[in-house]
Amino acid sequence: MANFSKSNVPQFSVEVYQNEYLPEGGREVNAIVTVTSTGGGTVGSAVAAPHLYTPGQSPDAAVAIMVDCSGSMDYPPTKMRGARDATAAAIDALRDGVHFAVIGGTHVAKEVYPGNGELAVADAQTREQAKQSLRKLSAGGGTAIGTWLKLADRLLSSADVTIRHGIVLTDGRNEHESPEDLKAALDASAGRFTADARGVGTDWEVKEVTAIASALLGTADIVADPAGLSADFTQMMETAMGKEVADVALRLWTPVGTSIKFVKQVAPTVEPLTDRRTEAGPRAGDYPTGSWGDESRDYHVCVEVPEAGLGQEMLAARVSLVIPHGDGTAQTLGAQGLVRAVWTDDMTASTSINPQVAHYTGQAELAQVIQQGLDARKAGDADGATAKLGRAVQLASASGNADTAKLLAKVVDVVDAAAGTVRLKAKVAEADEMTLETRSTKTVRVKK
């Protein structure tokens, strides 16, 4: 793990939004924790001039691009062509000094560039060589994404850098290894590098692609038309180039008798983190958040406190940000927030729901009912699908999540959005259904 000099580290801040008042006997405390990172400085410069960076500061990053080369990438031929063009666009967006490799993925993983088990260092010459080598990408063979991830991990870990990132492009189902093999590869890679996953066309499995992104703390999306891949890959690479701090964890300390019920990221997407806790000393646990550039994210923390009498108050949890090291030590990032509990007999105070908590509770339910509704639709349960997707329309409308509302309107006819009254469409384009499922966890932020 590289050490950070003060000059190139973004500043982190933590804000806590909650209703701290509990009724007599109340034990559950909910808080939204907003984490913001500013002043890293490379996001703007990386996008405006990808090849520029501060003199004397070598970019502290390595990237592996994994391109599906299975036989199905030839149907239609525009898919393989789109993948080559997109990979070339991503290579163009690499900053000078970044380590990188291109992997061709089938039922085995092949090094396309630079080869010899090494990473190249980006400059005008290696970018050009890498783009020439993309001619070697041809379709044929099966799909075993776990093998691609293992090779990416091996290559990325060979560089002494802070930020390690992968991009996974697939067009098909992971048919040439067991789900257990893929899960084992994801478990082995988690915490070692982050990765974004993209499905191109409509023959891939949404739950596979979203599981890859979720395990590796990246983004997942559909690119239904291969023509859209280049713009998407450029955007992904520019975002990766803007990351400055890796392996940031949300550290929660709770007093005796208090337990964490759940922790989840709720913006920009819903991502459960409860099961990813690693112990960090007495009554403290770390929840991984991945790599950060200039950005802001929201987390929902739910804590169960011991019962206390009216008028009493306590610290329910302390939230801080750290970069854990393997030896049990951690670098603190200087920001912290407090979650409090105060018992009162004032009914108005103890029953009012904090607007941030209410909003994100609705966004999490929205993601859940979309998933349940689509699963019911696939299973032929029209009534169940109508009920769940109707509730989704209601939640999307009430929270102002216009993007999700638009996607829902391609799957159901909306009769009354406010009431959640919908009819299932008789015919739905596969790409529309897959887009809704893939993007179901995207949230809108509460209007402050």
LINSUL-V208777 format. One record per pair of residues at least 24 apart in sequence whose ideal C-beta (glycine too) atoms are under 7 Angstrom apart, sorted by sequence separation. I is the first residue (numbers start at 1). J is the second residue. If there is no record, write none. Layout:
BEGIN
i: {I;I}
j: {J;J}
END
This chain:
BEGIN
i: {97;98;112;194;263;316;393;394;12;65;97;112;145;190;198;260;315;316;394;411;96;186;190;200;366;394;10;11;95;96;143;166;168;189;313;314;393;10;11;94;102;164;165;167;255;313;407;408;10;143;145;164;165;166;167;168;169;170;171;186;200;251;254;268;313;366;391;393;407;10;143;144;165;171;186;253;267;365;366;390;63;102;143;146;169;172;173;253;267;312;390;143;144;171;172;173;252;265;266;311;390;407;94;104;142;143;144;171;251;252;266;310;362;389;106;107;142;170;174;198;265;266;309;310;63;67;69;92;106;107;146;150;153;157;173;251;252;264;308;310;366;59;62;67;69;70;91;106;107;119;146;149;153;263;264;286;303;305;362;363;386;61;62;63;64;65;66;67;68;69;106;107;145;149;156;249;250;362;59;62;65;67;109;146;249;263;286;301;366;386;404;58;59;64;66;91;108;109;119;146;153;170;249;250;385;403;91;105;118;119;149;153;196;249;262;359;152;248;261;53;109;261;382;50;53;88;105;260;261;401;51;53;168;248;280;400;50;51;103;246;258;259;399;88;245;258;87;245;258;377;103;243;244;258;8;46;103;243;244;250;252;254;257;84;166;243;242;242;84;83;101;62;80;214;2;258;80;255;374;99;255;300;99;298;374;254;374;253;74;252;253;73;167;370;145;252;69;71;69;70;71;107;167;250;251;371;67;69;71;251;370;70;217;250;251;69;70;70;217;248;249;367;367;68;165;248;249;247;90;247;163;363;66;163;162;248;66;83;359;64;356;64;355;64;79;270;62;266;270;194;62;191;194;266;270;73;266;62;72;61;66;72;264;60;66;68;60;61;62;63;64;65;66;67;68;70;60;66;68;61;68;83;82;79;79;163;72;89;93;86;90;94;82;85;86;89;90;93;82;85;89;93;83;86;87;90;95;79;82;86;90;298;78;93;2;2;1;270;269;269;270;268;269;268;267;63;266;267;50;47;50;46;46;46;42;43;42;42;40;224;224;222;222;222;221;220;221;202;206;210;202;206;202;206;10;10;8;9;43;42;43;40;40;37;37;38;37;37;36;35;34;35;34;35;32;33;32;33;30;31;30;28;29;28;29;27;27;27;10;25;10;24;33;35;29;16;33;14;14;31;12;29;29;26;22;24;20;22;12;14;16;18;20;21;22;24;12;13;14;15;16;20;12;14;16;21;1;26;32;21;32;23;30;21;22;32;21;19;19;19;18;17;17;18}
j: {121;122;136;218;287;340;417;418;37;90;122;137;170;215;223;285;340;341;419;436;122;212;216;226;392;420;37;38;122;123;170;193;195;216;340;341;420;38;39;122;130;192;193;195;283;341;435;436;39;172;174;193;194;195;196;197;198;199;200;215;229;280;283;297;342;395;420;422;436;40;173;174;195;201;216;283;297;395;396;420;94;133;174;177;200;203;204;284;298;343;421;175;176;203;204;205;284;297;298;343;422;439;127;137;175;176;177;204;284;285;299;343;395;422;140;141;176;204;208;232;299;300;343;344;98;102;104;127;141;142;181;185;188;192;208;286;287;299;343;345;401;95;98;103;105;106;127;142;143;155;182;185;189;299;300;322;339;341;398;399;422;98;99;100;101;102;103;104;105;106;143;144;182;186;193;286;287;399;97;100;103;105;147;184;287;301;324;339;404;424;442;97;98;103;105;130;147;148;158;185;192;209;288;289;424;442;131;145;158;159;189;193;236;289;302;399;193;289;302;95;151;303;424;93;96;131;148;303;304;444;95;97;212;292;324;444;95;96;148;291;303;304;444;134;291;304;134;292;305;424;151;291;292;306;57;95;152;292;293;299;301;303;306;134;216;293;293;294;137;137;155;119;137;271;60;316;139;314;433;159;315;360;161;360;436;317;437;317;139;317;318;139;233;436;212;319;137;139;138;139;140;176;236;319;320;440;137;139;141;321;440;141;288;321;322;141;142;143;290;321;322;440;441;143;240;323;324;323;167;324;243;443;148;246;246;333;152;169;446;152;446;155;446;156;171;363;156;360;364;290;159;288;291;363;367;171;364;161;171;161;166;172;364;161;167;169;162;163;164;165;166;167;168;169;170;172;163;169;171;165;172;200;200;200;201;291;203;230;234;229;233;237;226;229;230;233;234;237;227;230;234;238;229;232;233;236;241;226;229;233;237;445;226;241;161;162;162;441;441;442;443;442;443;443;443;240;443;445;238;238;241;238;241;242;241;242;242;244;244;431;435;434;435;438;438;438;439;430;434;438;431;437;434;438;244;245;244;245;293;293;294;293;294;292;293;294;294;295;296;296;296;297;298;299;298;299;300;301;300;301;302;302;303;304;305;304;305;307;292;307;294;310;319;321;316;319;337;319;321;339;321;339;341;343;341;343;340;342;333;335;337;339;341;342;343;345;334;335;336;337;338;342;335;337;339;344;325;350;356;346;357;350;357;349;350;360;350;352;353;354;354;354;356;357}
END
